[in-house]
């Protein structure tokens, strides 16, 4: 029952978003990226992929949301410095 309710709610939210986009000049773009790592923990700089997707979207101003859609993954924003990565490993 819970899964059906979540699916129903997600479908209703998608319908609402589509309705709002049709009534405004709001643009949106969604793309999924998948990463496979050889180790349990890895630091991957995804800036080039995100920048390429922004160009691909054609959207020139607004908000870019990058979200890890998995409970065992996370996205963090920080300088891409090897010393910082070593600190995280400690």
N, C-alpha and C positions, 0 to 999 in steps of 0.2 A: 504494500500500500504506500509506504513512504517513497519508494522509487517512482511510482506512478505520479504521486503528488509533485515531486521535484521536477519530473519531466513536464507535467502540465504547467507548473509555474514557469519553467524555463521557456516553454512555447508561448505562454501569454506575454512574458517579458519581451521575447523576440518580436511578437506581433505589435506590442506597444511601441517598441523602438522603431519598427518599420513605419508605423502610422505617423510617429513624430517626425521622422525623416521626410516623409512625403509632404508634410505640412510646413516645413522650414527649409532653409538652405543648408542645413547641417549635413556634413559629409562624414562618413565613417569608412574604415577599412580594417579588415581583420585577416590576420595571417597566422598560421601556426608553424612554429619552428620546432624541430625535434633534435635533441642532442643525445648521443650515446657516448659514455665515457668508459675508459678501461679500468678506472679505479672507483672506489666508493665515493670519494670526494674529489672534485675537480673545479678549477676556476677557469671559466671560459669567457673570453672577451667577445661579447656579441654585438658590440657597437657597429662594426661594419655591416652586419646583416640588418640591423635595425635601421641604419642610415639608408641602405639600399631599398628597404621596404617603404620608407618614407618617400623616397623619390618615385618608386613604383606606384604608390597610392595617388600621387598627384596633389595631395593635400599640402598646402604651403604654410599654413599656420594653425595652431591649435595645441591640443594635448596629445601626447603619446603615452599610452599605458602599456607597460611591459609586465606581464604577470606569469608566474610559474603556476601552471594548472595541475600541479602534482604535489601531494603533501610531503613528499620526500625531497623536494627541490625548492630552491629559493633564488630570488634575484636581488642583488644588492648593487648599489651605485657607489663607486669609490674609485680612487686613482688606480690605474693598472700598474702597480709597482710590485716587483718580485719580493722586496722586503716586507711589504704589507701582507702579501700572501703567506710568507713564512710566519709572520706574527699570528695570523689566523690559525695556522696549523699547530701552534703551541698550546 
